[in-house]
């Protein structure tokens, strides 16, 4: 996600020609976009990082249901 924010900031700074970013090549920004695409579409899935995030969210929801049902957190 930080990579996406950096790309967005660089696009805005380059578009409005702010400071040294006015001389920044669009090719560099495009290369960062390609890197982000490859990361999120291929590498993250190959490493299983997308599933880890989904499992964390599901665990949080499960814990919330358990707390709601039993009134306090279960000890394991």
C-alpha positions as CSV (number, residue, x, y, z in Angstrom):
1,X,0.0,0.0,0.0
2,X,2.8,2.5,0.7
3,X,4.0,2.0,-2.9
4,X,0.6,3.0,-4.2
5,X,0.6,6.2,-2.1
6,X,4.1,7.0,-3.3
7,X,3.1,6.6,-6.9
8,X,0.0,8.8,-6.4
9,X,2.1,11.5,-4.7
10,X,4.7,11.4,-7.5
11,X,2.0,11.7,-10.2
12,X,0.5,14.7,-8.5
13,X,3.9,16.3,-7.9
14,X,5.0,15.7,-11.5
15,X,1.7,16.9,-12.9
16,X,1.8,20.2,-11.0
17,X,5.6,20.5,-11.6
18,X,6.5,20.9,-8.0
19,X,10.2,21.5,-7.1
20,X,12.6,18.8,-8.4
21,X,9.7,16.5,-9.4
22,X,9.1,18.7,-12.4
23,X,12.1,17.1,-14.0
24,X,11.2,13.6,-13.0
25,X,10.6,11.3,-16.0
26,X,7.2,9.8,-16.5
27,X,9.1,6.5,-17.3
28,X,10.2,6.2,-13.7
29,X,6.6,6.7,-12.4
30,X,5.4,4.2,-15.0
31,X,8.0,1.7,-13.9
32,X,6.8,2.0,-10.3
33,X,3.3,1.4,-11.5
34,X,4.4,-1.8,-13.3
35,X,6.3,-2.9,-10.2
36,X,3.2,-2.4,-8.1
37,X,1.0,-4.3,-10.6
38,X,3.4,-7.2,-10.7
39,X,3.6,-7.2,-6.9
40,X,-0.1,-7.2,-6.2
41,X,-1.1,-9.5,-9.1
42,X,1.6,-12.1,-9.0
43,X,4.2,-12.0,-6.2
44,X,1.7,-11.4,-3.3
45,X,-0.4,-14.3,-4.5
46,X,2.6,-16.6,-4.9
47,X,3.8,-15.9,-1.4
48,X,0.3,-16.3,0.0
49,X,0.2,-12.9,1.6
50,X,-3.3,-12.2,0.3
51,X,-4.7,-15.2,2.1
52,X,-2.9,-14.2,5.4
53,X,-4.7,-10.8,5.3
54,X,-8.0,-12.5,4.7
55,X,-7.4,-15.0,7.6
56,X,-6.6,-12.1,9.9
57,X,-9.8,-10.3,9.1
58,X,-11.8,-13.6,9.6
59,X,-10.1,-14.2,12.9
60,X,-11.0,-10.7,14.1
61,X,-14.6,-11.2,13.1
62,X,-14.7,-14.6,14.8
63,X,-13.2,-13.2,18.0
64,X,-15.9,-10.4,18.0
65,X,-18.7,-13.0,17.6
66,X,-17.2,-15.0,20.5
67,X,-17.0,-11.9,22.7
68,X,-20.6,-11.0,21.8
69,X,-21.9,-14.5,22.5
70,X,-20.1,-15.2,25.7
71,X,-19.6,-11.7,27.0
72,X,-15.9,-11.9,27.4
73,X,-12.9,-13.3,25.6
74,X,-12.3,-17.0,25.8
75,X,-9.0,-18.3,27.0
76,X,-7.4,-21.1,25.1
